[in-house]
């Protein structure tokens, strides 16, 4: 029997804003044969298990940087995808980042709720998802980071609502509800981007919450944001711009932020040759900051890789070498989830046409085949398989034993 359950695993109710909650073009990706990607053996680790925040979160990022791996960050829109992420992390014996987008949060809340200008539905959906993760994460035996994805200037009410939820949770539990949040003000001038980011980072630092910022633009389309037609030069950040982020944020909360710099990355999956990644941009920026600031470390900033789906293993690993500690995956896991359902349907098709009657007999019931748990589980398994490939690409298999 497990020892006493932590406070975060028992958190069954949370009050926020007067409400109480209870506990691109898609291309088919090849699912890795189970024999090729072996699940790691569970091994004791000095990294904290369950949801990590503050110093425990920084310890995970520094561990990744030291040991040369990055952590997959998966956009979750429903509990089966959350479960697949946790299961994959347990099998890989490695950290996992579970993140929610604005649209994903609204979907978690239920599409029957309208997301008004105050973004309440998206806030509440994200809070509900975070509480589910907190109730389960510890039992999977690996560090889990709770994060929210792109927040543009138009969606700042969503960000404000999330911070209010964090502050209320911090007052009760001594840590924020989420590990980190992302501000994406890349469509604004870098000066305005940094002014807003500085103000939010100062507020977040008081509750040990980490900030991710974006400069440049990630191309493609995701969650209703379409950057397919941006200027090519906006897809590539300059070392001076990345240094500008360092100069703005480092004095506010040293080491409590990461940078999603643009190096040609795009959301979605495209035909080979259409995406031209240049990871050396990240390496050049690290060198630039090191020289300008007279630092000893070769990797003074944490980098984030957006648009990881469909990227080659060579590009992924080169980016990790330049200080990438997080890679976002969405399109590929959307496909894997559907692929699992599609394959289940193909395999069980004769049993999925009527409630009664199948090849075994005209009076035979089909309930055990169309039970949603059956085909959703097939989707989970396919997604776990895809995430184990990602862990391998990210050099993160068995990371917790390092």
Legacy VTK file of the C-alpha trace (Angstrom):
# vtk DataFile Version 3.0
C-alpha trace
ASCII
DATASET POLYDATA
POINTS 402 float
0.000 0.000 0.000
1.318 3.420 -0.858
2.397 5.676 1.980
0.339 8.664 3.038
-0.963 10.549 0.050
0.313 14.082 -0.393
-1.848 17.134 0.047
-1.897 17.787 -3.695
-3.137 14.282 -4.496
-6.016 14.692 -2.066
-7.076 18.096 -3.372
-10.635 17.307 -4.374
-12.174 20.753 -4.364
-10.969 24.189 -5.329
-12.775 27.491 -5.152
-12.127 30.112 -7.815
-14.192 33.147 -8.679
-17.033 31.937 -6.503
-17.327 28.562 -8.236
-16.509 25.201 -6.664
-15.184 22.333 -8.725
-15.154 18.680 -7.838
-12.725 16.312 -8.280
-1.936 22.611 -40.770
-2.440 19.597 -42.581
-2.396 16.402 -40.703
-0.152 13.670 -42.028
-0.198 10.104 -40.769
2.674 9.321 -38.454
4.149 5.883 -38.156
3.391 4.181 -34.898
6.500 2.613 -33.432
6.436 -1.145 -32.961
6.365 -1.980 -29.283
9.569 -3.971 -29.619
11.463 -0.938 -30.897
10.688 1.519 -28.123
11.063 -0.262 -24.831
9.471 1.176 -21.724
12.028 2.124 -19.125
12.156 0.314 -15.834
10.855 2.367 -12.936
13.826 3.711 -11.025
14.172 5.832 -7.925
15.062 9.446 -8.616
15.970 12.530 -6.613
13.453 14.528 -8.650
10.121 15.079 -6.942
7.262 12.871 -8.108
3.875 14.326 -8.998
3.206 17.923 -9.965
6.323 20.065 -9.540
6.432 23.840 -9.066
8.963 26.469 -8.062
12.371 25.075 -7.071
11.237 21.506 -7.831
10.329 22.569 -11.370
13.660 24.331 -11.866
15.400 21.160 -10.633
13.675 19.200 -13.421
14.690 21.743 -16.085
18.291 21.800 -14.852
18.329 17.997 -14.800
17.184 17.964 -18.438
19.808 20.520 -19.439
22.570 18.700 -17.573
21.725 15.292 -19.007
20.950 16.445 -22.544
17.272 15.688 -22.963
14.049 17.648 -23.455
10.586 17.080 -22.011
7.548 16.508 -24.231
4.728 19.025 -23.720
1.382 17.707 -24.927
-1.761 19.741 -25.483
-4.547 17.974 -23.592
-8.197 18.543 -24.437
-9.794 15.681 -22.488
-9.062 13.217 -19.712
-8.083 10.290 -22.007
-5.237 12.381 -23.443
-4.165 13.324 -19.911
-4.186 9.644 -18.995
-2.138 8.739 -22.069
0.454 11.361 -21.138
0.764 10.075 -17.593
0.952 6.468 -18.751
3.659 7.274 -21.319
5.660 9.194 -18.717
5.486 6.247 -16.314
6.602 3.812 -19.029
9.421 6.128 -20.101
10.366 6.867 -16.459
10.709 10.502 -17.441
9.103 13.903 -16.772
6.010 15.009 -18.687
4.518 18.428 -19.388
0.727 18.436 -19.555
-0.505 21.684 -21.037
-3.828 23.246 -21.902
-4.546 25.768 -24.622
-7.338 28.311 -24.404
-9.503 26.232 -26.731
-8.525 23.057 -24.911
-9.593 24.590 -21.625
-12.946 25.561 -23.066
-13.414 22.028 -24.408
-12.607 20.572 -20.984
-15.249 22.829 -19.454
-17.797 21.594 -22.009
-18.757 23.122 -25.320
-22.205 23.698 -23.891
-20.673 26.631 -21.994
-20.057 29.784 -23.991
-16.628 31.332 -23.504
-17.463 34.984 -22.896
-15.056 37.929 -23.012
-13.896 37.167 -19.475
-12.731 33.723 -20.675
-14.371 32.111 -17.628
-15.139 28.816 -19.391
-11.535 28.448 -20.585
-10.233 29.319 -17.115
-12.518 26.855 -15.356
-11.749 24.096 -17.856
-8.014 24.526 -17.340
-8.463 24.568 -13.568
-10.537 21.374 -13.744
-7.866 19.698 -15.874
-5.124 20.804 -13.498
-6.992 19.410 -10.497
-7.437 16.075 -12.251
-3.709 15.920 -12.934
-2.889 16.845 -9.339
-5.160 14.086 -8.044
-3.380 11.448 -10.169
0.164 12.537 -11.041
1.903 11.372 -7.871
0.744 7.796 -8.387
2.514 7.604 -11.761
5.854 8.098 -10.025
7.406 10.781 -12.259
7.655 14.601 -12.247
4.717 16.270 -13.984
4.640 19.918 -15.057
1.288 21.693 -15.409
1.400 24.389 -18.068
-0.834 26.487 -20.301
-0.015 27.212 -23.932
-0.118 30.309 -26.186
-1.835 33.361 -24.710
-2.052 36.323 -27.065
-2.833 39.888 -26.018
-6.492 39.344 -26.860
-6.629 36.425 -24.416
-5.071 38.201 -21.415
-8.350 37.882 -19.421
-7.763 34.111 -19.591
-4.223 34.578 -18.267
-5.512 36.854 -15.488
-8.085 34.268 -14.464
-5.450 31.552 -14.345
-3.194 33.692 -12.170
-6.075 34.379 -9.788
-6.596 30.612 -9.521
-2.869 30.162 -8.848
-2.835 32.845 -6.173
-5.822 31.359 -4.394
-4.297 27.884 -4.511
-0.970 29.263 -3.272
-2.667 30.877 -0.284
-4.076 27.487 0.711
-1.255 25.109 -0.243
1.954 27.139 -0.431
2.449 26.521 -4.158
0.683 27.581 -7.363
-1.911 25.342 -8.994
0.077 25.378 -12.256
3.832 25.041 -12.664
4.028 27.595 -15.471
2.168 29.593 -18.088
2.986 30.916 -21.541
2.525 34.460 -22.790
2.638 34.729 -26.565
2.892 38.410 -27.403
5.018 37.781 -30.480
2.585 39.704 -32.668
3.289 42.863 -30.649
6.519 44.848 -30.751
9.272 43.271 -28.703
9.241 46.362 -26.478
5.548 45.925 -25.627
6.019 42.159 -25.372
8.688 42.616 -22.718
6.871 45.348 -20.783
3.800 43.154 -20.360
5.882 40.044 -19.709
7.915 41.795 -17.008
4.780 42.849 -15.161
3.338 39.347 -15.230
6.633 37.696 -14.281
6.922 39.946 -11.224
3.447 38.852 -10.140
4.138 35.181 -10.875
7.474 35.126 -9.067
5.669 35.924 -5.801
3.934 32.534 -6.001
6.863 30.598 -7.537
5.186 30.281 -10.929
7.356 30.053 -14.060
6.820 32.064 -17.278
7.374 31.081 -20.906
7.523 33.877 -23.488
7.640 33.853 -27.276
9.515 36.095 -29.684
9.394 35.780 -33.414
6.452 33.784 -34.730
5.809 30.061 -34.954
4.283 29.469 -38.372
1.370 27.241 -39.313
-1.983 26.954 -37.578
-2.952 25.745 -34.107
-6.023 26.102 -31.917
-7.604 28.665 -34.228
-4.492 30.866 -34.541
-3.306 30.925 -38.150
0.219 32.176 -38.896
0.503 30.485 -42.268
1.079 33.733 -44.165
3.591 35.531 -41.925
6.744 37.062 -43.354
9.534 34.509 -43.597
11.941 36.716 -41.612
9.545 36.608 -38.648
10.111 32.843 -38.406
13.748 33.379 -37.377
14.774 35.198 -34.185
18.011 37.177 -33.969
20.547 36.736 -31.131
20.105 40.414 -30.233
16.354 39.894 -29.774
16.860 36.878 -27.533
19.398 38.851 -25.513
16.812 41.618 -25.193
14.480 39.121 -23.525
17.253 38.112 -21.131
17.961 41.744 -20.222
14.273 42.431 -19.588
13.337 39.351 -17.559
16.506 38.284 -15.753
16.437 41.206 -13.275
12.773 40.519 -12.492
13.102 36.822 -11.593
16.392 35.185 -12.481
15.995 31.808 -14.155
12.196 31.783 -13.785
11.434 32.069 -17.485
12.009 30.259 -20.767
12.092 31.548 -24.331
10.227 30.165 -27.318
12.472 31.675 -29.963
11.665 31.250 -33.638
14.063 29.157 -35.704
11.808 28.280 -38.636
9.476 26.048 -36.641
5.782 25.738 -37.548
2.669 24.227 -36.051
1.232 21.229 -37.855
2.770 18.586 -40.120
3.852 19.325 -43.673
5.507 17.519 -46.560
9.304 17.122 -46.261
11.190 20.193 -47.457
8.440 22.688 -46.649
9.799 23.442 -43.177
13.377 24.692 -42.872
14.509 24.565 -39.273
17.685 26.368 -38.272
18.516 25.236 -34.710
21.902 26.990 -34.899
19.980 30.220 -34.207
19.576 28.960 -30.645
23.244 28.066 -30.297
24.335 31.442 -31.632
22.035 33.201 -29.175
23.456 31.264 -26.234
26.981 32.256 -27.280
25.913 35.877 -27.789
24.398 36.151 -24.305
27.355 34.366 -22.707
29.816 36.777 -24.297
27.760 39.918 -23.661
27.176 39.037 -20.005
30.609 37.554 -19.333
29.117 34.289 -18.122
30.764 30.899 -17.571
27.790 28.776 -18.554
27.357 27.783 -22.196
23.549 27.760 -21.908
22.402 30.843 -20.004
18.731 30.550 -21.056
16.118 27.809 -21.293
14.762 27.366 -24.813
11.418 25.900 -25.878
10.764 24.161 -29.216
7.281 24.919 -30.561
5.822 23.022 -33.500
7.669 19.790 -32.702
5.257 17.505 -34.571
6.752 16.148 -37.782
10.280 17.391 -37.014
13.231 15.154 -37.790
15.129 13.450 -35.007
18.325 15.175 -36.179
16.776 18.667 -35.867
15.246 17.827 -32.500
18.501 16.576 -31.043
20.502 19.461 -32.474
18.086 21.888 -30.795
18.461 20.040 -27.488
22.207 20.502 -27.788
21.628 24.257 -27.827
19.561 24.315 -24.649
16.024 23.250 -25.600
14.433 21.661 -22.529
10.793 21.460 -23.708
9.232 20.471 -27.018
5.554 20.954 -27.828
3.648 18.111 -29.477
0.041 18.478 -30.583
-0.594 17.547 -34.199
1.093 14.146 -33.911
-0.842 13.214 -30.777
-4.087 14.379 -32.351
-3.349 11.984 -35.186
-2.323 9.111 -32.912
-5.547 9.463 -30.925
-7.632 9.311 -34.103
-5.461 6.533 -35.524
-6.227 4.364 -32.519
-9.978 4.890 -32.973
-9.728 4.294 -36.722
-7.856 1.028 -36.289
-10.279 -0.139 -33.611
-13.204 0.614 -35.905
-11.574 -1.267 -38.779
-10.914 -4.277 -36.557
-14.367 -4.379 -34.942
-16.483 -2.974 -37.775
-18.936 -5.912 -37.990
-19.611 -5.512 -34.252
-20.208 -1.745 -34.413
-23.174 -1.504 -36.790
-26.069 -2.383 -34.490
-26.664 -2.980 -30.806
-27.728 -6.583 -31.461
-26.417 -8.909 -34.148
-22.908 -9.613 -35.409
-20.929 -12.383 -37.178
-21.227 -14.520 -34.031
-25.016 -14.571 -34.208
-28.115 -12.522 -34.998
-28.998 -12.310 -31.320
-25.516 -11.515 -30.006
-25.137 -8.133 -28.225
-22.383 -5.699 -29.223
-22.258 -3.617 -26.061
-18.747 -4.662 -25.064
-17.478 -3.496 -28.456
-19.148 -0.079 -28.701
-18.605 0.760 -25.024
-16.723 4.102 -25.272
-14.064 2.778 -22.900
-13.035 0.236 -25.541
-12.331 2.576 -28.438
-11.096 5.403 -26.223
-8.627 2.969 -24.671
-7.439 2.086 -28.182
-6.848 5.806 -28.763
-4.935 6.075 -25.488
-2.690 3.126 -26.341
-1.882 4.557 -29.771
-1.027 7.903 -28.165
1.170 6.263 -25.528
3.047 4.522 -28.343
3.541 7.839 -30.171
4.747 9.552 -27.010
7.306 6.818 -26.365
8.721 7.617 -29.809
8.845 11.277 -28.768
10.665 10.409 -25.546
13.202 8.498 -27.588
13.633 11.386 -30.051
14.090 13.771 -27.121
16.748 11.530 -25.511
14.520 11.368 -22.443
13.914 7.639 -22.055
14.645 6.614 -18.447
15.629 10.212 -17.661
14.615 9.860 -14.029
17.329 7.277 -13.418
20.104 9.644 -14.577
LINES 2 404
23 0 1 2 3 4 5 6 7 8 9 10 11 12 13 14 15 16 17 18 19 20 21 22
379 23 24 25 26 27 28 29 30 31 32 33 34 35 36 37 38 39 40 41 42 43 44 45 46 47 48 49 50 51 52 53 54 55 56 57 58 59 60 61 62 63 64 65 66 67 68 69 70 71 72 73 74 75 76 77 78 79 80 81 82 83 84 85 86 87 88 89 90 91 92 93 94 95 96 97 98 99 100 101 102 103 104 105 106 107 108 109 110 111 112 113 114 115 116 117 118 119 120 121 122 123 124 125 126 127 128 129 130 131 132 133 134 135 136 137 138 139 140 141 142 143 144 145 146 147 148 149 150 151 152 153 154 155 156 157 158 159 160 161 162 163 164 165 166 167 168 169 170 171 172 173 174 175 176 177 178 179 180 181 182 183 184 185 186 187 188 189 190 191 192 193 194 195 196 197 198 199 200 201 202 203 204 205 206 207 208 209 210 211 212 213 214 215 216 217 218 219 220 221 222 223 224 225 226 227 228 229 230 231 232 233 234 235 236 237 238 239 240 241 242 243 244 245 246 247 248 249 250 251 252 253 254 255 256 257 258 259 260 261 262 263 264 265 266 267 268 269 270 271 272 273 274 275 276 277 278 279 280 281 282 283 284 285 286 287 288 289 290 291 292 293 294 295 296 297 298 299 300 301 302 303 304 305 306 307 308 309 310 311 312 313 314 315 316 317 318 319 320 321 322 323 324 325 326 327 328 329 330 331 332 333 334 335 336 337 338 339 340 341 342 343 344 345 346 347 348 349 350 351 352 353 354 355 356 357 358 359 360 361 362 363 364 365 366 367 368 369 370 371 372 373 374 375 376 377 378 379 380 381 382 383 384 385 386 387 388 389 390 391 392 393 394 395 396 397 398 399 400 401
